Amino acid sequence: MHNFHYQEDLLYCEDVPLERIAKEYGTPCYIYSYATLVRHFRAFDRAFDSVPHIVAFAMKANSNLAILRLMASEGSGADIASGGELYRALNAGIPPHKIVFAGVGKTRAEIRYALESNILMFNVESSGELYTINDVAAELGRHARVALRINPDIDPKTHPYISTGLKKSKFGISANRALEEFRLASSLPNIEVVGVHKHIGSQVTQVTPFVDALKKILALIESLQAQGIHLRYINIGGGLGITYSDETPPHPQELADAISPLVRDLKCELITEPGRVIVGNAGILLTRVLYTKKTEDKRFLIVDAAMNDLIRPSLYDAHHDIWVGHRHSNVPNHTVDVVGPVCESGDFMAKDRLMPETQSGDLLAVMSAGAYAFTMASNYNSRPRVPEILVKDGQSFLIRDRESYQDLVRGEHVPEFLSPGGKGTTE
Ligand SMILES: *Cc1c(COP(=O)(O)O)cnc(C)c1O
């Protein structure tokens, strides 16, 4: 659960009314609750207390430095997917020995950076990548710790764009080629095989797919042991879902209770990579109604946030609850589309949603916007990216500035031949 709630019909984050945040920082903006973040991290971490484990927060869900710093102070590691994420993680003080690096397309430069940073391990997704890591490690005179990411061919029963553990997906190494790949990895001089990894997808709302996938991995570990390959880490990935509307995902404790007994006797350290379940419901996107518009067929609420700020509804047809900043009794409800100012029909926060009647200037909170929200924001339509604010008790802290128009053109250059008499630059 989270710390966004009504007090006398005004919506608050912890002890701060959202209207105050809107006045101070403007809208749109992302707002995160410190209490929710800490509670979610601890609930997940402690659920696995009965086995040796590392929680590696999947930082593509939310990579703000302050949030990462908070995770680091709670003992979290990081699951990274790029050199940029490694830079952020190290910058925020996440210890390298708790950083794992996934992704099908790691470049040589990223591999070198990760080796020089002495991260815990690479989660390797192909034999081509194994050879490359071996090569780069040799150049540096190092040994690279790796886990092989196995595709367990399990249907997580989630949106196709966030399913990653099916045979047809680009991720991991197929289970029936796994032994061969492990043998290859063990034979490479600058590779140290330390683990096995799987991640079946995101927003998974049942325990069964996790258990089924793990059982496939356990069978593999047994075959590996028979061949003299002993692993030290088993990484079960992330993917635990959250409640956006009426989903009833298992509590992390239920997941842990199903997983821990299966791995307890393996003499392996367990790695988990939760993202959404930690941050998803800890954040909202605060927006203001600009106009209400009624056509022959429909009513629209036109708000100041758009698909470039939060793309999940457009990209995944995702549902986000929308709460009003100020509740009024006795106002009629209407079915509306909540849309943004971007020039695309796909620019919406909600479609055919029953909402209390709203006026221009009213605040709306797009709920469950802590994960895959700001991290997916873009500058489409040359819209500056919005600020991020962290609330703790009765105080708010700006943890990312609103971008300026100058920020929008930073790094762009107009060649001399296009600007006769000009300086050839936008500065
Ligand atoms: C995205 C991702 C995660 C996190 O997924 P959530 O659904 O946010 O928990 C974990 N591991 C890997 C390899 C990922 O790609």
The ligand as a Gaussian input file, in Angstrom:
#p B3LYP/6-31G(d) Opt

LIG

0 1
 C       12.990000      -5.157000     -16.007000
 C       13.759000      -6.215000     -15.329000
 C       13.561000      -6.476000     -13.967000
 C       12.522000      -5.776000     -13.135000
 O       11.223000      -6.102000     -13.478000
 P       10.014000      -5.608000     -12.559000
 O        8.828000      -6.136000     -13.228000
 O       10.052000      -4.136000     -12.541000
 O       10.229000      -6.186000     -11.194000
 C       14.361000      -7.423000     -13.371000
 N       15.300000      -8.099000     -14.072000
 C       15.502000      -7.878000     -15.384000
 C       16.559000      -8.652000     -16.096000
 C       14.739000      -6.942000     -16.054000
 O       14.936000      -6.748000     -17.363000

